[in-house]
């Protein structure tokens, strides 16, 4: 399916363009017939509205607090259990490795961290599905490393981008969208 904004070829089942992130037009008729285009139907749990910078920042604060608490508890447990080798385990339970594992697993398996759940936002790929572990690793490890190294400009980019994507989102072709209420 060709994107009407940038001309990129996308899979037929895609809801968003993999290149520019624009919503793709879906037609219900077989190819060859001229019909009035309709906008794609997003998966039931996903609204087509992108989450803005401040909502994502609030979710990041919650997640950073959770990661810090997990690291604190694990550090304490390592110190009180006498038969564990403290020197190398204490390095593994610092906030950086714990945070990498936390973000990678939550985003890859659920598309949401607890902070994102609290703000009703979700990470999706261009088809509107959760990213999976491979794309989550690309987004959470490589993408966020690059976004951080350049003085956090990759994260600030969210505030100015039309699709509210940071550099880590662009690298992994992901979007952060608001989740509809299921009430």
C-alpha positions as CSV (number, residue, x, y, z in Angstrom):
1,X,0.0,0.0,0.0
2,X,1.5,3.3,-1.0
3,X,1.6,6.2,1.5
4,X,-0.2,9.3,0.1
5,X,2.1,11.6,2.0
6,X,5.6,10.3,1.1
7,X,5.0,7.6,-1.5
8,X,6.6,4.8,0.6
9,X,5.4,1.3,-0.2
10,X,4.0,-0.4,3.0
11,X,2.5,-3.8,3.7
12,X,-1.2,-4.0,2.9
13,X,-2.2,-4.7,6.6
14,X,-0.2,-1.6,7.9
15,X,-2.1,1.2,9.6
16,X,0.8,3.7,9.7
17,X,3.5,4.5,7.1
18,X,6.8,2.9,8.1
19,X,8.7,5.9,6.7
20,X,6.8,9.0,7.7
21,X,4.2,7.7,10.2
22,X,1.2,9.0,8.4
23,X,-2.1,7.1,8.8
24,X,-2.6,4.9,5.7
25,X,-5.8,5.0,3.7
26,X,-7.5,1.7,3.5
27,X,-10.2,0.8,0.9
28,X,-12.7,-2.0,1.4
29,X,-13.0,-2.7,-2.3
30,X,-10.7,-5.0,-4.4
31,X,-7.9,-3.3,-6.4
32,X,-8.9,-1.7,-9.7
33,X,-12.1,-0.1,-8.4
34,X,-12.3,3.6,-7.6
35,X,-13.8,4.2,-4.1
36,X,-13.8,7.0,-1.7
37,X,-10.9,6.3,0.7
38,X,-11.5,5.8,4.4
39,X,-9.1,6.0,7.2
40,X,-7.9,2.8,8.8
41,X,-9.6,1.2,11.7
42,X,-7.1,1.2,14.5
43,X,-6.9,-1.9,16.7
44,X,-9.6,-1.8,19.4
45,X,-7.3,-0.8,22.2
46,X,-5.5,2.0,20.3
47,X,-6.7,5.4,19.5
48,X,-5.0,7.2,16.5
49,X,-3.8,10.1,18.6
50,X,-0.1,10.3,19.4
51,X,1.0,10.9,23.0
52,X,2.7,14.2,23.5
53,X,6.0,15.1,25.2
54,X,4.6,15.9,28.7
55,X,2.5,12.7,29.0
56,X,5.5,10.6,28.0
57,X,7.7,12.6,30.4
58,X,5.3,11.9,33.3
59,X,5.3,8.2,32.4
60,X,9.1,8.3,32.3
61,X,9.2,9.7,35.8
62,X,7.0,6.9,37.2
63,X,9.2,4.3,35.4
64,X,12.4,5.8,36.6
65,X,11.0,5.6,40.2
66,X,10.0,2.0,39.7
67,X,13.5,1.1,38.3
68,X,15.2,2.8,41.2
69,X,13.0,1.0,43.8
70,X,13.7,-2.4,42.1
71,X,17.4,-1.7,42.1
72,X,17.3,-0.6,45.8
73,X,15.5,-3.8,46.8
74,X,17.8,-6.0,44.9
75,X,20.9,-4.3,46.3
76,X,19.5,-4.8,49.8
77,X,18.8,-8.5,49.2
78,X,22.3,-9.1,47.8
79,X,23.8,-7.5,51.0
80,X,21.7,-9.6,53.4
81,X,22.1,-13.0,51.7
82,X,25.5,-14.2,52.9
83,X,26.4,-16.8,50.3
84,X,26.0,-14.6,47.1
85,X,29.1,-13.1,45.5
86,X,28.5,-9.4,46.2
87,X,31.0,-7.8,43.9
88,X,29.6,-8.8,40.5
89,X,25.9,-9.0,41.5
90,X,26.0,-5.5,42.9
91,X,27.0,-4.2,39.5
92,X,24.1,-6.1,37.8
93,X,21.5,-4.5,40.1
94,X,22.4,-0.9,39.5
95,X,19.7,1.1,37.8
96,X,21.2,1.0,34.3
97,X,21.1,-2.8,33.7
98,X,17.8,-3.1,35.7
99,X,16.3,-0.3,33.6
100,X,17.5,-1.8,30.3
101,X,15.9,-5.1,31.2
102,X,12.7,-3.4,32.6
103,X,12.1,-1.3,29.5
104,X,13.0,-4.0,27.0
105,X,10.7,-6.6,28.5
106,X,7.7,-4.4,29.2
107,X,7.8,-2.7,25.8
108,X,8.6,-5.9,23.9
109,X,6.0,-8.1,25.6
110,X,3.2,-5.6,26.5
111,X,3.9,-2.4,24.6
112,X,3.5,-0.6,27.9
113,X,5.6,0.0,31.0
114,X,3.8,0.6,34.3
115,X,4.3,4.4,33.8
116,X,2.7,4.2,30.4
117,X,-0.1,2.2,31.8
118,X,-0.7,4.9,34.4
119,X,-1.0,7.5,31.6
120,X,-3.0,5.2,29.2
121,X,-0.4,5.3,26.5
122,X,1.2,2.5,24.5
123,X,4.1,1.9,22.2
124,X,3.0,0.4,18.8
125,X,4.7,-0.4,15.5
126,X,3.4,1.0,12.2
127,X,0.7,-1.7,12.1
128,X,-0.7,-0.7,15.4
129,X,0.7,-3.9,17.2
130,X,3.1,-4.1,20.1
131,X,6.7,-3.9,18.9
132,X,8.0,-7.3,19.9
133,X,11.3,-8.0,21.6
134,X,13.6,-7.3,18.6
135,X,12.1,-3.9,17.9
136,X,11.9,-3.2,21.6
137,X,15.7,-3.9,21.9
138,X,16.3,-1.6,19.0
139,X,14.2,1.2,20.5
140,X,15.1,0.8,24.2
141,X,18.8,0.0,23.9
142,X,20.3,1.5,20.7
143,X,17.7,4.2,20.1
144,X,17.7,5.6,23.6
145,X,21.5,5.4,23.8
146,X,21.7,7.6,20.7
147,X,18.9,9.9,21.9
148,X,20.8,10.3,25.2
149,X,24.3,10.8,23.8
150,X,23.4,13.9,21.9
151,X,22.4,15.8,25.0
152,X,18.9,14.3,25.1
153,X,17.9,16.0,21.9
154,X,16.5,12.7,20.7
155,X,14.0,12.9,23.5
156,X,13.2,16.6,23.1
157,X,12.5,15.9,19.4
158,X,9.1,14.4,20.6
159,X,7.9,17.9,21.3
160,X,8.5,19.2,17.8
161,X,7.8,16.1,15.6
162,X,4.4,15.9,13.8
163,X,4.0,12.2,14.9
164,X,5.4,12.9,18.4
165,X,8.3,10.5,17.7
166,X,11.7,10.7,19.4
167,X,14.8,9.5,17.6
168,X,14.5,6.1,19.4
169,X,10.9,5.8,18.0
170,X,12.1,6.7,14.5
171,X,15.0,4.2,14.7
172,X,12.6,1.3,15.6
173,X,9.6,2.6,13.5
174,X,7.4,2.9,16.6
175,X,4.8,5.4,17.8
176,X,3.5,6.1,21.3
177,X,-0.3,6.5,21.1
178,X,-3.1,7.1,23.6
179,X,-5.0,3.9,24.5
180,X,-8.8,4.1,24.4
181,X,-10.7,3.4,27.6
182,X,-12.3,0.0,27.5
183,X,-15.3,1.0,29.5
